[in-house]
Amino acid sequence: MGDPACDLPVAWNLLPEGVRDRFRATLEVDDATWERGRGWALSIALIQLPYYRDTNPTLAASARHVIREVLADHRRER
């Protein structure tokens, strides 16, 4: 009923590069949905980082990790 892209940020939060590719293939996610999922992951991380930078260093580090993964993924696909 909703956008399946909302379920995909886990790919950049928890899965390393090679596993992410298998995850995507297993789910049979089309390019547009994958891009929206990557956008969700980036959006959430960009909101979390400044909000938690001083109060929750673990969550801020996780947000930095997601931002790095999303950007690296994007560069690899270009």
N, C-alpha and C positions, 0 to 999 in steps of 0.2 A: 504494500500500500504506500509506503514512504520511499524515499530515495535510498537505494542500497549503498550509495557512497558513504552514508553516515556510519556504516558499520566497518569501513575500511581503515580508519586511522590507526587501528591496532597494528597494521602492517609496518608503519614507520615507528611506532612506539616500542614494539617488542621484537620484531623480526629483522634479522640481518639481511643484507642485500640478496644473496643467493636464495634464501628461503622465501623472501618476498616474491620473487619471480614464480616460485612453485605455488605459493599461496594464491597469487593472481590467476595462474593457469588452472588450478583446481577449482576456483570459484567461477571460472569462465567469465571474468569481468571484461567488458568492452573498454576501449580506450577512453571514451568520454566519462564513464563511471569511475575509472581508475584516476583520471585527472581530478575529478570532483572530490574523490576520497583523499587524494594528496592535498588538495586545497583545504579540506576540513582539518586534516592533521596539522598543516601549517598555521591555519587560522587559530586553532585552539592553542598551539604552542606559543604563538605570538601574543596572545592574550595572557597566557599563564606567566610568561617570563617576567615582564615588568611588575605584575601583580605580586608574584611570590619571590622575587629576587632577594628581598631582605628578610622575609618572614618564614620562608620554607625553602632552604637551599637545595634540598633533595628534589623537590618539584621543579625548581628553576633549572637545575642540571638536566632533568628529564626533558624539559622544554627545549633547552639548548641542543640536546641530542636529537630530538625530533626535527628541529630546524636544520641541523647539519645533514641528517639523513634525507630529508625532503629535497634540499638543494642539490645534494650529490646525486640523488636519483634523477632529478630533472636534468642535470648536466650530462649524465650518462646517456639519456635518451635523445639528446640533441645531436 
